[in-house]
Amino acid sequence: MGNRICDEIGDIIAAVSEDYKKDRPIDKQDVFGMPSRELVSDIIKKLNRIVFAGYYLDKTYKIYNINTMIASVTEDVAYNLNKQIYLALHFDEKLKDKSPAELEAISEDMTVEFMKAIPEIREYLDTDIDALYTGDPAAESKDAIIICYPGLYAIAVYRYAHVLYKLGVPILPRVMTENAHSKTGIDINPGATIGKYFFIDHGTGIVIGETTIIGEHVKLYQGVTLGGISTRGGRSLVDKKRHPTIEDNVTVYSGASILGGDTVIGEGSVIGGNVFLTKSVPPGTKVHVMNQELKFDSDGTPKASAYEDNSWYYVI
């Protein structure tokens, strides 16, 4: 190490340490009093073992009993999820006057209600798998979808997180969906409401905002944004409908952006690729942009556009 670094490193360390005495959120040091992203990631893995038990077998045993595995993993998830919820509750301002015993009781109630919701989560995910299989000609089988598809992974994590969100658990639902976001490039806020038979193809770059409402049999392709028009209102927009409503049997093709809390895409509509929408459309509407005029030059001689159709719906 050079002489200057050796001479000054002590002062640098002292300055950084001193900066931590300003009592800002960035200065928090209670590492044992906050939820663990690593443990939440482990909970997601174990939830997948419960929900898709046949696809997440523990192969260390010579004799395999699925009921025994479900029992042991369910107890493990309940125990660890309860601990994480208890820690997360300390970050809820509405609960700041609660005693530790009261917070423990709340976390146990939330844990039990979440675990009781697992059969319903599985029911929804079964319809999502069906939508992916029937809607994707490249799908080899439903088994391949469960094993391989990032879209299903993101949907599954969202469905876990959404139950916790509805129960009022702070922080953990977002930690869960950000786990899926980092793995898949699909960003679904846990507050979004999404019906059965949800289809995400390719998935990368999809963004679904907190107050989005999505009906049943909806298809989204890569790069779709269901977002807000503006966040200039800042915290004043909390609890307001900021994101669009997508009714049943709607298809939104790649690169489309649908924005605004008052925007409703009517049932059975098709939104073409790269469409930018900030207003509602009635049921059964096809929305598309005019194709750009393409010219092809060869040896300095201009050629006519290669496309006769002057509109398009999607890019995949």
Summary of the structure (lengths in Angstrom):
residues: 316
radius of gyration: 24.3
end to end distance: 52.9
largest distance: 81.5
contacts: 913
relative contact order: 0.07
helix: 47%
strand: 13%
